[in-house]
Amino acid sequence: MLKTFLLCAGLTALSACAGTPQSAEAPAWVRNVEAVYPRAAYIAQRGEGGVRREAELAALNGISFYFESEVGAEESLHRSWTEQNGVTAGESRTETNTLVRSQTRLVAVRYAEDPWFNPAAKMWETVAFIDRDEAWTLYEPEAVKVKGALSALSSAAEAENDAFLRALRFGAAAAYGEGPEYNAVRGFAQVLNPAKARAVFAEADAVRSAMPERIYSARQAAAIFIECTGDLDGIISNAMTAALGAQGFPVEQARKAASCVCLIRVDLGAQKMESGTFYTPALTGTVSGGAGAVFSFTAKAPRQSAVNPEVGRRRAYTALAAALGEAFAAELNRKQASYREE
């Protein structure tokens, strides 16, 4: 009988170590998660699975999805406002979601000390939770870092003397403030601990709110005079005017009234052959301010040809004009992105 008792005891202990539940009584959080993990102090999500680890992973995924949903809702409200004020974010929502999920690794996620095996469902159930105050202590340095990055970009723009570069630097600050890195951290912080997030980001939020007006004023102050050597019936000058206008830069007809000059040089790359005249057109544009050249870009168009040289020449200018806008915008974005990496 003693041997039987010891064997049963050993099997019971082994069963407990293997994770078999010892009681079918459900913990209090099964009935009401918020009663055990109040929302003011915790972020908590339930999860279930065939084994305990699966339940924990499901709960962890629930927390990640909760952050994605909440951050997405806040970002949508902010983006609606910024788009009405002339500032748009170029990166995708998917990229922001990926960064939001990665933020969860920067805080302490814990699991209920009393996971429960639901005998009716034959599934493990548990809760993953974040203590808001504890997590904020870990996350605050990340929040301070991106807040400082936005403030630094804005300050650099304010300190820039050249009108055109000042406009570009404000564009860089706006792009960062509306980009996935800043939005992921700002949104995650707000969901994690709203009161402390508002305190940390108070200055940065003010900077971001004022950005549409700052960009508009900076670009209006950077009025540009266009000078194109070798143009044909204003084809390139008109295309450059449109490209600048699309980016918010006004064009001055009088050189003395402009803050900057955009000098464009066209190279048609003409080749005369027996079958006709061939053109491989390209141009170089340089924007200069009081301190000299500050920005340059190039544009190229596919090879053009015609039996009649004048027809081929006009085709070359037309093709080059079509390529100019995209080339200018791409180089403008590249230049702005370089400021964010300084």
C-alpha positions in Angstrom: 0.0 0.0 0.0 2.9 2.3 0.8 4.4 1.7 -2.6 1.1 2.4 -4.2 0.8 5.7 -2.3 4.3 6.8 -3.2 3.7 5.9 -6.9 0.5 7.9 -7.0 2.2 10.9 -5.3 5.1 10.7 -7.8 2.7 10.6 -10.8 0.8 13.6 -9.3 4.0 15.6 -9.0 5.1 14.7 -12.5 1.8 15.6 -13.8 2.0 19.1 -12.1 5.4 19.7 -13.5 4.2 18.8 -17.0 1.6 21.6 -16.8 -1.6 19.6 -16.1 -4.0 21.9 -14.1 -4.6 21.0 -10.5 -7.8 22.9 -10.2 -10.7 23.6 -12.5 -11.6 26.8 -10.5 -11.3 29.8 -12.8 -9.2 32.8 -11.6 -11.0 36.1 -11.1 -9.6 37.6 -14.3 -11.5 34.9 -16.4 -14.7 36.6 -15.3 -13.5 40.2 -15.5 -10.0 41.0 -16.7 -10.3 44.7 -15.8 -11.3 43.9 -12.2 -7.8 42.3 -11.8 -5.9 44.5 -14.2 -7.6 47.9 -14.2 -7.2 49.9 -17.4 -5.8 53.0 -15.6 -2.8 51.0 -14.4 -2.5 48.2 -16.9 -2.8 47.2 -20.6 -4.0 43.6 -20.6 -5.1 41.2 -23.2 -6.3 37.6 -22.9 -5.0 34.7 -24.9 -5.7 31.0 -25.3 -3.9 28.0 -26.8 -3.5 24.2 -26.7 -0.5 24.6 -24.4 0.4 27.4 -22.0 3.1 29.0 -24.3 0.6 29.2 -27.1 -1.8 31.0 -24.8 0.9 33.5 -23.8 1.9 34.2 -27.4 -1.8 34.8 -28.3 -2.1 37.2 -25.4 1.1 39.0 -26.5 -0.2 39.3 -30.0 -3.3 40.7 -28.6 -1.3 43.5 -26.9 0.5 44.2 -30.2 -2.8 44.4 -32.1 -4.2 46.7 -29.4 -1.3 49.1 -29.8 -1.6 49.0 -33.6 -5.3 49.8 -33.5 -5.0 52.6 -30.9 -2.0 54.2 -32.6 -3.7 53.8 -36.0 -6.8 55.6 -34.7 -4.7 58.5 -33.3 -2.6 58.8 -36.4 -5.7 58.9 -38.7 -7.0 61.9 -36.8 -3.7 63.7 -36.9 -3.1 62.9 -40.6 -6.6 64.2 -41.5 -5.6 67.5 -39.8 -2.2 67.7 -41.4 -3.5 66.9 -44.9 -6.0 69.8 -44.6 -3.0 72.0 -43.8 -0.8 71.0 -46.6 1.5 68.4 -45.0 1.3 64.7 -46.0 3.2 61.6 -44.9 4.8 59.7 -47.6 5.4 56.3 -45.9 2.9 53.5 -45.6 0.7 52.6 -42.7 2.2 49.1 -42.9 5.6 50.4 -42.0 4.3 52.3 -39.0 2.5 49.1 -37.8 5.7 47.2 -38.1 7.5 49.7 -36.0 4.7 49.8 -33.4 4.9 46.1 -33.0 8.7 46.4 -32.4 8.1 48.9 -29.6 6.5 46.2 -27.5 9.9 44.6 -27.1 11.1 47.8 -25.3 8.8 47.4 -22.4 8.2 44.7 -19.8 5.3 42.4 -20.8 4.3 40.0 -18.0 1.9 37.1 -17.8 -0.7 36.1 -15.2 0.8 34.1 -12.3 -2.4 31.9 -12.4 -2.9 30.7 -16.0 -5.9 28.5 -16.2 -6.7 25.3 -18.1 -10.3 25.5 -19.2 -11.6 22.0 -18.9 -14.7 22.6 -21.0 -12.7 24.1 -24.0 -9.6 22.0 -23.2 -7.5 25.1 -23.7 -5.1 27.1 -21.7 -6.0 30.7 -21.0 -3.9 33.5 -19.6 -3.4 37.3 -19.6 -0.5 39.3 -20.9 -0.2 42.6 -19.2 1.9 45.8 -19.1 2.2 47.9 -16.0 1.9 51.4 -17.4 4.1 53.2 -14.9 6.8 50.5 -14.9 6.8 50.3 -18.7 7.0 54.1 -19.0 10.3 54.1 -17.0 11.7 51.8 -19.6 10.2 53.5 -22.6 10.8 57.1 -21.8 14.3 57.3 -23.3 12.9 56.2 -26.7 10.3 58.9 -26.5 12.9 61.5 -25.5 15.1 60.4 -28.4 12.5 61.0 -31.2 11.2 64.2 -29.5 14.7 65.5 -29.5 15.2 64.5 -33.2 12.2 66.5 -34.3 13.1 69.5 -32.2 16.7 69.4 -33.6 15.4 69.4 -37.2 13.1 72.3 -36.5 15.8 74.3 -34.8 18.2 73.7 -37.7 15.5 75.0 -40.1 15.0 78.1 -37.9 18.7 78.8 -37.9 19.2 78.4 -41.7 19.9 81.7 -43.4 19.5 80.6 -47.1 15.8 80.9 -48.0 15.8 77.8 -50.2 17.6 75.6 -47.8 15.5 76.9 -44.9 12.4 75.7 -46.8 14.0 72.3 -47.4 15.0 71.9 -43.8 11.4 72.7 -42.7 10.3 70.0 -45.2 12.7 67.6 -43.6 11.3 68.3 -40.2 7.8 67.9 -41.4 8.6 64.6 -43.1 10.2 63.3 -40.0 7.2 64.4 -37.8 4.8 62.7 -40.2 6.9 59.7 -40.8 6.6 56.1 -39.5 9.5 56.3 -36.9 8.1 59.4 -35.1 4.5 58.3 -35.4 5.2 54.8 -34.1 7.0 56.1 -31.0 4.6 59.1 -30.4 1.5 56.9 -30.8 2.9 54.0 -28.7 3.9 56.5 -25.9 0.4 58.0 -25.9 -1.3 54.6 -25.7 1.1 53.4 -23.0 0.8 56.3 -20.6 -1.2 59.3 -22.0 -0.5 61.8 -19.2 3.3 61.2 -19.2 3.4 61.1 -23.0 1.7 64.5 -23.3 4.2 66.0 -20.8 7.2 64.7 -22.7 5.9 65.6 -26.1 4.4 69.0 -25.3 7.1 71.0 -27.1 7.4 68.5 -30.0 3.6 68.5 -30.5 3.6 72.3 -30.6 6.4 72.2 -33.2 4.5 69.6 -35.3 1.2 71.6 -35.1 3.0 74.8 -36.3 4.8 73.0 -39.2 2.3 73.6 -42.0 2.5 77.3 -41.4 6.3 77.3 -41.1 6.7 75.3 -44.3 4.3 77.6 -46.2 6.1 80.8 -45.0 9.5 79.4 -45.7 8.6 78.4 -49.2 6.9 81.7 -50.0 10.0 83.5 -48.8 12.1 81.4 -51.3 10.7 82.9 -54.5 12.7 81.7 -57.5 13.7 83.3 -60.8 14.1 80.8 -63.6 16.8 81.2 -66.2 17.0 78.6 -68.9 19.7 78.8 -71.6 18.7 77.3 -74.9 15.1 76.9 -74.1 12.5 76.3 -76.9 9.4 78.4 -76.8 9.5 78.3 -72.9 8.9 74.5 -72.8 11.5 73.9 -70.1 10.9 77.1 -68.2 7.1 76.3 -68.0 7.9 72.7 -66.8 10.2 74.1 -64.1 7.5 76.6 -63.0 5.1 73.7 -62.7 7.6 71.6 -60.8 8.4 74.4 -58.3 4.7 75.2 -57.9 3.9 71.5 -57.1 6.4 71.8 -54.2 5.0 75.2 -53.0 7.7 77.5 -54.3 6.6 80.7 -56.0 8.2 81.8 -59.3 9.2 85.5 -59.8 9.3 87.0 -63.2 11.8 89.7 -62.1 15.2 88.5 -61.1 15.7 91.3 -58.5 12.5 90.4 -56.7 13.6 86.7 -56.2 15.4 85.2 -53.3 17.0 82.5 -55.5 17.9 81.8 -59.1 17.3 78.5 -60.8 19.7 78.2 -63.7 18.9 75.4 -66.2 21.3 74.2 -68.9 20.0 72.0 -71.6 22.1 69.5 -73.6 20.1 67.9 -76.4 22.9 65.4 -77.2 22.2 65.7 -81.0 23.6 63.2 -83.5 23.1 63.6 -87.2 22.9 60.4 -89.3 21.7 59.5 -92.7 18.5 58.2 -91.4 17.7 61.4 -89.4 18.7 63.4 -86.4 18.8 61.7 -83.0 18.6 63.4 -79.6 19.6 62.1 -76.2 18.3 65.1 -74.1 19.5 66.0 -70.6 19.5 69.0 -68.4 21.1 70.3 -65.2 19.5 72.7 -62.8 21.2 74.6 -60.1 19.5 76.7 -57.4 21.6 79.5 -56.0 21.0 81.9 -53.2 23.0 84.6 -51.5 25.7 82.2 -50.5 26.0 80.6 -53.9 24.8 77.3 -55.3 22.8 75.3 -52.7 20.9 72.7 -54.7 21.2 70.9 -58.0 19.4 68.3 -60.0 19.5 66.5 -63.3 16.9 65.2 -65.7 17.2 62.9 -68.7 14.7 61.7 -71.3 14.7 58.8 -73.7 16.3 59.0 -77.1 14.2 61.0 -79.6 14.5 61.1 -83.4 12.9 62.4 -86.6 13.8 62.8 -90.2 13.1 66.6 -89.8 15.7 68.0 -87.3 13.2 70.6 -86.0 10.6 68.0 -85.3 13.1 65.8 -83.5 14.3 68.8 -81.5 10.8 69.7 -80.3 10.2 66.1 -79.3 13.4 66.2 -77.3 12.4 69.3 -75.4 8.9 67.9 -74.8 10.3 64.6 -73.5 12.8 66.5 -71.3 10.0 68.7 -69.9 8.0 65.6 -69.0 11.0 64.1 -67.1 11.8 67.4 -65.2 9.1 67.4 -62.6 9.8 63.9 -61.3 13.5 64.4 -61.3 13.3 67.7 -59.4 10.9 66.2 -56.8 13.1 63.1 -56.3 16.2 65.2 -55.7 14.3 67.5 -53.4 13.1 64.5 -51.3 16.7 63.0 -51.3 18.1 66.4 -50.1 15.5 66.6 -47.3 16.2 63.0 -46.2 19.9 63.8 -45.9 19.1 66.4 -43.2 17.3 63.8 -41.2 20.5 61.7 -41.2 22.8 64.5 -40.0 
